[in-house]
Amino acid sequence: MLFKNSNKCLSSSPNLIFDEACIDITNLLNETASVLGQYSECHNCDFQNLTTLEPHKNTSIVVNTRYPLELFFVADAKKQCSVKKLLYEHYRYGWNITEKCSNLYIKEPADSAYLPILTAFIVLFCFGTLWYMVKCIYKNSGRLRGLVSWNAEIESDLGGSSAGTPLVIERTPSIRKHPHRIKSIDVFRGFCIMIMIFVNYGGGKYWFFSHSVWNGLTVADLVFPWFLWLMGVSFAVSLQAKLRRAVPRRQLVIGVMRRSFILILLGIIINSNQNLQTIGSLRFPGVLQRIGVCYFIVGMLEIIFTKRSEVESVSCIYDVAVAWPQWLCVTVLVVIHTCVTFLGDVPGCGRGYLGPGGLDDNGRFYNCTGGVAGYIDRQVFGEHMHKNPVCKKLYEIDVYFDPEGILGTLTSVLTVYFGVQAGRTLNTYQNVKAKVIRWVVWGSLAGLLGGALCEFKQNDGLIPLNKQLWSLSFALVLSGMAFIIQAFLFVLVDILRKWGGRPFFYPGMNSLFLYVGHELFKDTFPFAWTPTSETHGAYLLMNLWGTAVWVAIAIFLYKRNVFFAL
């Protein structure tokens, strides 16, 4: 639970860790008062008793600063003086319980918790600027050497000495690696894997670099769906190239089955590295497992229905019309997901519940975490699933819930297939403007539809944005964002060539290797260590360093022409 029964704030200089603050509470009434509180992030949760104070007594409590906190006291069986405030890390606050409502006030301020982020941004910006300047000097040095050589030739023609070592040594130009790849896809993928590594390593312990407790979006919620979307784009481009080379479909099917099996196997191996005690505690679902299943489903659909013959596009919707069997199958999966979600009757929970259970809805659905999605996973996997979901602390749930469960895989297929559609558009239309406009239209329509389903609010919408459940609105909104981002990067990187995509380009070329590697070595030096102080600054430095090491490894592999692929 986020409310801690700790006496550390009773000290004049408490040893607070990240996201903690102290509140000194003084009861100035002539009667006993009970102080109750709850965080605004906890949707429709009952208030919890934080402390009980006798007349003219005082105490101190530790609270979490991630979410706004609402406090009130009860005296003479009456609720009084409700105060709601977003507190700051390591601050010490005061609150006087009086007949007249008084607000929380600051007794001892502290340094901003976001100062480490600003410092890191300035350092990275300065480093990037310096690196860019060095590259510009290096590129122009060839011109300078050429100018010097040209002057030397003039001097020679005028009778000057030409003896000695030549000023310019001609080198054989290096062959550009993978010249036919669409660089913006690798840049986008590299950005996703870098953020994924940073988030998985802790994200500096900031709440917005952690997954949403339940509904809503944070930075951490973005990268996995984008990664799936990009997998769809890459598969569509790769499949079209293989069909042009007349690769037998049987061989393509075997390739998809082999890659899917390896991804699922790698995912289980990674799960076995997470402090596994017994085989009974091994988690079966996971990120790579979901990638493998989605890859298999989408891959089989595309191999079966995609035609080998190339037809000149004569219609503005040709790229959609030519894939109507695939879209029909994907739509059926989405309909199944929606019907099961809202019509499935869960024992003790009823139909259509989409909440985290526990304290949610005043505890009415205490053991119903995830609704029918969580129920199906618990029946199929038993104990072989995630035992510490993100919502466990805030909502105080007692049941298991896995964010990579079975039902959410169906809407994940939709996310992948949106990527396939983007790749098909890329293959079908030769005009850059036609590609970009279609991507922007797809992105806008998907995003608006997803926003309409969640009614453009975090909670209480028809289908809330929820990464844990991979809700339909979540799949639509994140796919829409991916379309827009890819359109922007395609123009910037591949067409206008205003940016080379560095440093994101390098991790994008070896994304699977980096993902598996960072999971296997996440708790080992030099990628991580135990900080001497539990502060945002200490964790941010460690997590940025761990991410930077993997980027350096990606650059090293790229320079050595080493690329890992299934």
C-alpha positions in Angstrom: 0.0 0.0 0.0 1.2 3.6 -0.7 0.3 4.8 2.8 3.1 3.6 5.0 2.9 3.1 8.7 6.3 4.6 9.3 7.6 6.9 12.0 10.5 8.2 9.9 8.8 11.7 9.7 8.9 12.0 13.4 12.6 12.8 13.0 13.7 16.3 12.3 15.7 15.1 9.4 14.0 12.0 8.0 15.7 9.7 5.6 13.1 10.0 2.8 13.4 8.2 -0.5 12.0 9.2 -3.9 8.3 10.3 -4.1 8.0 10.7 -0.3 7.0 13.8 1.8 6.1 14.4 5.4 3.0 16.0 6.8 3.0 17.3 10.4 -0.6 17.2 11.7 -1.7 19.1 14.8 -5.1 18.6 16.4 -6.2 22.0 18.0 -9.7 20.7 18.8 -10.9 19.7 22.2 -12.0 16.4 20.9 -10.4 13.4 19.2 -10.0 13.6 15.4 -9.4 10.9 12.8 -7.5 11.9 9.6 -8.5 10.0 6.4 -6.9 10.3 3.0 -6.8 8.8 -0.5 -4.9 9.5 -3.8 -6.9 10.9 -6.7 -5.4 8.2 -9.0 -7.3 5.6 -7.0 -10.6 5.6 -8.9 -13.7 5.6 -6.6 -11.6 4.2 -3.7 -12.7 4.3 0.0 -10.7 6.7 2.1 -8.2 5.2 4.5 -7.6 6.1 8.1 -4.1 7.6 8.3 -4.0 8.5 12.0 -6.1 9.3 15.0 -5.2 12.3 17.2 -6.3 13.0 20.7 -7.1 16.7 21.6 -4.1 19.0 21.3 -1.8 16.2 20.1 0.4 16.1 17.0 2.0 13.5 14.8 3.7 13.2 11.4 2.9 10.8 8.5 4.7 9.8 5.3 2.8 10.2 2.1 3.5 9.5 -1.6 3.9 12.4 -3.9 3.1 10.7 -7.2 -0.5 11.6 -7.2 -2.7 14.4 -5.8 -3.7 13.6 -2.2 -7.1 14.4 -0.7 -7.3 14.7 3.1 -10.1 15.4 5.6 -10.7 14.7 9.3 -13.7 13.3 11.2 -14.6 14.8 14.5 -17.8 14.3 16.4 -18.9 11.8 13.7 -18.8 14.5 11.0 -16.6 14.7 7.9 -14.9 18.1 7.9 -12.4 20.2 6.0 -11.5 18.4 2.8 -8.2 19.4 1.3 -6.8 18.2 -2.0 -3.2 19.0 -3.1 -0.3 17.6 -5.2 2.6 17.5 -2.8 6.3 17.8 -3.7 9.0 15.3 -3.0 10.9 15.6 0.3 8.9 18.7 1.4 7.7 18.9 4.9 4.1 20.1 5.2 1.9 21.2 8.1 -1.8 20.9 8.6 -3.7 22.2 11.6 -7.0 20.6 12.5 -9.3 23.4 13.6 -12.9 24.3 13.6 -12.2 26.5 10.6 -10.7 24.7 7.6 -7.0 25.4 7.1 -5.0 24.4 4.1 -1.8 22.5 4.0 1.2 24.8 4.2 4.9 24.3 3.5 7.2 24.1 6.6 10.4 23.0 4.9 10.9 23.1 1.1 13.4 20.9 -0.8 15.0 20.8 -4.2 12.8 20.1 -7.1 12.4 16.4 -8.0 12.6 17.3 -11.7 16.0 19.0 -11.4 17.9 15.8 -12.4 15.8 15.6 -15.6 16.6 19.2 -16.5 20.3 18.6 -15.7 20.3 15.4 -17.8 18.6 17.2 -20.7 21.1 20.0 -20.7 24.1 17.6 -20.6 22.7 15.5 -23.4 21.9 18.6 -25.4 25.4 20.0 -25.0 26.9 16.6 -25.9 24.7 16.3 -29.0 25.6 19.8 -30.1 29.3 19.1 -29.5 29.1 15.9 -31.4 27.3 17.6 -34.3 30.0 20.3 -34.4 32.8 17.6 -34.5 31.0 15.8 -37.4 30.6 19.0 -39.3 34.3 19.8 -38.9 35.2 16.2 -39.9 33.0 16.4 -43.0 34.5 19.7 -44.0 38.0 18.6 -43.4 37.9 16.7 -46.7 37.1 19.9 -48.5 39.9 21.7 -46.6 42.4 18.9 -47.5 41.2 19.2 -51.1 41.7 23.0 -51.0 45.2 22.5 -49.6 46.0 19.9 -52.3 44.7 22.2 -55.0 47.0 25.0 -53.7 49.9 22.5 -53.7 49.2 21.7 -57.3 49.2 25.4 -58.2 52.5 25.8 -56.4 53.9 22.8 -58.3 52.7 24.3 -61.6 54.3 27.6 -60.7 57.6 25.8 -60.0 57.2 25.0 -56.3 58.6 21.8 -54.7 56.4 18.7 -55.1 58.7 16.4 -53.2 57.5 14.6 -50.0 54.4 12.8 -48.9 51.1 13.6 -50.7 48.8 15.8 -48.7 45.7 13.7 -49.6 45.5 9.9 -49.5 42.7 8.5 -51.6 40.6 5.9 -49.9 38.1 3.4 -51.4 34.6 4.7 -50.5 32.9 2.4 -48.0 29.7 0.6 -49.1 26.7 1.9 -47.3 25.1 -0.8 -45.2 21.6 -2.0 -46.3 21.2 0.8 -48.9 17.6 -0.4 -49.7 16.2 -0.3 -46.2 13.7 2.4 -45.2 15.8 4.2 -42.6 12.9 5.9 -40.9 11.5 2.5 -39.8 14.8 1.7 -38.1 15.0 5.1 -36.5 11.5 4.7 -35.1 12.2 1.2 -33.9 15.5 2.3 -32.3 13.7 5.1 -30.5 11.2 2.6 -29.1 13.9 0.1 -28.0 15.9 2.9 -26.3 12.9 4.1 -24.4 11.9 0.5 -23.6 15.3 -0.2 -22.1 15.3 3.1 -20.1 11.8 2.4 -18.7 12.6 -1.3 -17.9 15.7 -0.2 -16.0 13.6 2.1 -13.9 13.2 5.4 -15.7 14.7 7.3 -12.8 11.8 6.2 -10.7 9.6 8.9 -12.2 5.9 8.1 -12.4 5.6 9.1 -16.0 8.4 6.7 -17.0 6.4 3.9 -15.3 3.3 2.1 -16.7 0.0 3.6 -15.9 -1.5 2.2 -12.7 -4.7 1.3 -14.7 -6.4 3.7 -17.1 -4.5 6.4 -19.0 -1.2 6.8 -20.7 2.4 7.4 -19.7 5.6 7.4 -21.7 6.2 3.7 -20.7 2.8 2.7 -22.3 3.7 4.0 -25.7 6.7 1.9 -26.8 5.4 -1.7 -26.9 2.4 -1.0 -29.2 4.6 1.1 -31.4 7.1 -1.8 -31.5 4.3 -4.2 -32.6 3.1 -1.7 -35.2 6.6 -1.4 -36.7 6.9 -5.2 -36.8 3.8 -5.1 -39.0 5.4 -2.5 -41.3 8.6 -4.5 -41.6 6.8 -7.7 -42.3 4.7 -6.2 -45.1 7.8 -4.8 -46.8 9.8 -8.0 -46.3 7.0 -10.2 -47.5 6.4 -8.2 -50.7 10.1 -8.4 -51.5 10.1 -12.2 -51.0 7.0 -12.7 -53.2 8.7 -10.7 -56.0 11.6 -13.2 -55.8 9.1 -16.0 -56.1 9.9 -17.6 -52.8 7.6 -20.6 -52.2 4.7 -19.9 -49.8 5.5 -23.1 -48.0 9.0 -21.8 -47.2 7.4 -18.5 -46.0 5.1 -20.4 -43.7 7.9 -22.4 -42.2 9.9 -19.2 -41.6 7.0 -17.6 -39.8 6.4 -20.6 -37.6 10.1 -20.8 -36.8 10.4 -17.2 -35.8 7.3 -17.3 -33.7 8.5 -20.4 -31.9 11.9 -18.8 -31.2 10.3 -15.6 -29.9 8.0 -17.5 -27.5 10.9 -19.6 -26.3 13.1 -16.6 -25.7 10.3 -14.9 -23.8 10.0 -17.9 -21.5 13.8 -18.1 -21.0 13.8 -14.4 -20.0 11.0 -15.0 -17.6 13.0 -17.8 -16.0 15.7 -15.2 -15.2 13.3 -13.1 -13.0 14.3 -14.5 -9.6 12.7 -17.9 -10.4 12.4 -20.0 -7.3 10.5 -23.1 -8.5 9.0 -24.2 -11.9 5.6 -23.5 -10.4 6.4 -19.7 -10.2 7.6 -19.5 -13.9 5.5 -16.9 -15.7 4.2 -18.1 -19.1 2.9 -14.9 -20.7 5.3 -12.0 -21.6 6.3 -9.4 -24.1 8.2 -11.7 -26.5 5.5 -14.3 -26.2 2.9 -11.8 -27.3 5.1 -10.6 -30.2 5.5 -14.3 -31.3 1.8 -15.0 -31.2 0.9 -11.8 -33.1 3.6 -12.4 -35.6 2.3 -15.9 -36.3 -1.3 -14.8 -36.7 -0.6 -11.8 -38.9 2.1 -13.7 -40.8 -0.2 -16.6 -41.7 -2.9 -14.2 -42.8 -0.6 -12.3 -45.1 1.1 -15.3 -46.6 -2.2 -17.0 -47.4 -4.1 -14.0 -48.9 -1.4 -11.7 -50.3 -1.1 -12.0 -54.1 2.2 -12.3 -55.9 1.2 -10.3 -58.9 1.7 -6.5 -58.8 -1.1 -4.4 -60.1 -0.9 -0.7 -60.8 -3.0 1.2 -58.4 -6.0 2.8 -60.0 -8.0 3.5 -56.9 -7.4 5.6 -53.8 -8.5 2.7 -51.6 -6.7 0.0 -53.6 -4.3 -0.8 -50.7 -7.3 -1.5 -48.5 -9.5 -3.2 -51.0 -6.8 -5.7 -52.0 -6.5 -6.9 -48.4 -10.2 -7.3 -47.6 -9.9 -11.0 -46.5 -7.2 -10.1 -44.0 -9.2 -7.1 -42.7 -12.2 -9.3 -42.3 -10.3 -11.8 -40.2 -8.8 -9.1 -38.0 -12.2 -7.5 -37.6 -13.6 -10.9 -36.5 -10.9 -11.1 -33.8 -11.8 -7.6 -32.6 -15.5 -8.5 -32.5 -14.7 -11.6 -30.5 -12.6 -9.6 -28.1 -15.3 -7.0 -27.6 -18.1 -9.6 -27.1 -16.1 -11.6 -24.6 -15.1 -8.5 -22.7 -18.6 -7.1 -22.3 -20.8 -10.2 -22.4 -18.6 -12.7 -20.5 -20.1 -13.4 -17.1 -17.4 -13.7 -14.5 -18.4 -15.4 -11.2 -18.8 -12.9 -8.5 -18.1 -10.0 -10.8 -20.8 -9.9 -13.4 -20.5 -8.6 -17.0 -18.5 -5.8 -18.5 -16.2 -4.9 -15.5 -13.0 -3.3 -16.8 -11.5 -2.1 -13.5 -8.5 -3.1 -11.4 -10.5 -4.6 -8.6 -9.3 -4.2 -5.0 -10.2 -0.8 -3.6 -11.8 0.3 -6.9 -15.5 1.1 -6.9 -15.4 1.1 -3.1 -14.3 -2.6 -3.0 -17.4 -3.9 -4.8 -15.2 -5.9 -7.3 -12.4 -6.8 -4.9 -11.2 -10.0 -6.6 -12.3 -9.0 -10.2 -9.0 -7.4 -11.4 -9.1 -7.1 -15.2 -12.7 -8.4 -15.5 -13.1 -11.3 -17.9 -9.5 -10.9 -19.2 -8.0 -11.5 -15.8 -10.4 -14.3 -15.1 -9.5 -16.2 -18.3 -5.8 -15.8 -17.6 -6.2 -17.1 -14.0 -8.1 -20.1 -15.2 -5.6 -20.9 -18.0 -2.3 -20.0 -16.4 -3.0 -20.4 -12.7 0.1 -19.2 -10.8 2.2 -19.0 -14.0 1.5 -15.3 -14.5 2.5 -11.8 -13.3 2.3 -11.7 -9.5 3.1 -8.0 -9.0 1.0 -6.0 -11.5 1.4 -2.2 -11.5 -1.9 -1.6 -9.8 -1.2 -3.9 -6.8 0.1 -1.2 -4.4 -2.4 1.5 -5.1 -5.5 -0.7 -5.3 -4.2 -3.3 -2.8 -5.3 -6.3 -5.0 -4.7 -9.9 -3.9 -5.2 -11.8 -7.2 -2.8 -12.3 -10.0 -3.1 -10.3 -13.2 -0.9 -10.4 -16.3 -0.7 -7.4 -18.7 0.3 -9.7 -21.6 -2.6 -12.1 -21.2 -4.7 -14.0 -23.7 -7.6 -11.7 -24.4 -5.4 -8.6 -25.0 -3.5 -10.5 -27.7 -6.6 -10.2 -30.0 -6.4 -6.4 -30.0 -2.6 -6.6 -30.2 -3.1 -8.3 -33.6 -5.1 -5.3 -34.6 -2.1 -3.1 -33.7 0.2 -5.2 -35.8 -2.1 -5.3 -38.7 -2.4 -1.5 -38.7 1.4 -1.6 -39.2 1.0 -4.1 -42.1 -1.5 -1.7 -43.7 1.1 1.1 -43.4 3.7 -1.2 -45.1 1.2 -2.1 -47.8 0.6 1.6 -48.5 4.3 2.0 -48.7 4.6 -0.8 -51.3 1.5 0.1 -53.3 1.9 3.8 -54.0 5.0 5.3 -55.6 4.2 8.9 -55.0 5.6 10.2 -51.7 2.7 12.6 -51.2 0.2 9.7 -51.6 2.0 7.6 -49.0 2.2 10.4 -46.4 -1.4 11.6 -46.9 -2.7 8.1 -46.4 -0.7 7.5 -43.3 -1.9 10.8 -41.9 -5.5 9.9 -42.7 -5.2 6.5 -41.2 -3.6 7.9 -38.1 -6.2 10.6 -37.7 -9.2 8.3 -38.1 -7.8 5.6 -35.8 -6.9 8.2 -33.1 -10.3 9.9 -33.3 -12.1 6.6 -33.1 -10.1 5.5 -30.2 -10.7 8.8 -28.5 -14.4 8.5 -29.1 -14.5 5.1 -27.5 -12.9 6.3 -24.3 -14.9 9.5 -24.6 -11.7 11.5 -24.4 -11.3 11.0 -20.7 -9.2 8.8 -18.4 -11.9 7.0 -16.5 -15.6 6.2 -16.9 -15.6 6.2 -20.7 -17.2 3.4 -22.7 -13.8 1.7 -23.4 -11.1 3.4 -21.4 -7.5 3.7 -22.6 -5.8 0.8 -20.8 -2.5 -0.8 -21.6 -2.9 -3.5 -19.0 -6.0 -4.8 -20.8 -4.8 -3.6 -24.3 -8.3 -2.2 -24.8 -9.7 -1.4 -28.2 -9.4 2.3 -27.7 -5.8 1.8 -26.6 -4.9 -0.1 -29.8 -6.6 2.5 -32.0 -5.0 5.6 -30.3 -1.5 4.2 -30.2 -1.7 2.9 -33.8 -3.0 6.3 -34.9 0.0 7.9 -33.2 2.4 5.5 -34.9 1.0 6.4 -38.3 1.6 10.1 -37.7 5.1 9.6 -36.3 6.1 7.3 -39.2 4.8 9.8 -41.8 6.9 12.6 -40.1 10.1 10.5 -39.9 9.7 9.2 -43.4 9.7 12.7 -44.8 12.4 14.0 -42.5 14.8 11.0 -42.7 14.2 9.3 -46.0 12.9 12.1 -48.3 14.3 15.4 -47.2 17.3 13.7 -45.4 17.5 16.5 -42.9 18.5 14.1 -40.1 20.4 10.8 -40.2 18.4 9.3 -37.3 21.4 9.0 -35.0 21.7 7.7 -32.3 18.3 5.9 -32.7 19.2 4.3 -36.0 21.8 2.0 -34.5 19.6 0.3 -31.8 16.9 0.0 -34.5 19.2 -2.3 -36.5 19.7 -4.8 -33.7 16.5 -4.2 -31.6 15.9 -7.9 -30.8 19.4 -8.4 -29.5 19.2 -5.3 -27.4 15.9 -6.3 -25.9 17.0 -9.8 -25.0 20.4 -8.6 -23.7 19.0 -5.8 -21.5 16.5 -8.2 -19.9 19.2 -10.8 -19.2 21.7 -8.4 -17.8 19.4 -5.7 -16.3 20.6 -6.3 -12.7 24.3 -6.7 -13.5 27.2 -4.2 -13.7 27.9 -2.1 -15.7 24.2 -1.8 -16.7 23.0 -1.4 -13.1 24.1 -1.3 -9.5 22.7 -0.5 -6.0 22.6 3.3 -5.6 24.1 4.8 -2.4 21.0 7.0 -2.0 17.4 6.3 -3.1 16.8 9.5 -5.0 15.5 10.4 -8.5 19.0 11.8 -9.4 20.8 8.6 -8.4 18.4 6.3 -10.3 18.2 8.6 -13.3 22.0 8.6 -13.7 22.1 4.8 -13.4 19.3 4.2 -15.8 20.6 6.6 -18.4 24.0 5.1 -18.1 22.6 1.6 -18.6 20.7 2.7 -21.7 23.8 4.5 -23.1 25.9 1.3 -22.7 23.4 -0.6 -24.8 23.4 2.2 -27.4 27.2 2.0 -27.5 27.0 -1.8 -28.0 24.5 -1.2 -30.9 26.9 1.2 -32.5 29.8 -1.2 -32.1 27.8 -4.0 -33.7 26.8 -1.8 -36.6 30.3 -0.6 -37.3 31.4 -4.3 -37.3 28.6 -5.3 -39.7 27.1 -7.6 -37.1 23.3 -7.9 -37.2 21.1 -10.4 -35.3 17.9 -11.5 -36.9 15.6 -14.5 -36.6 
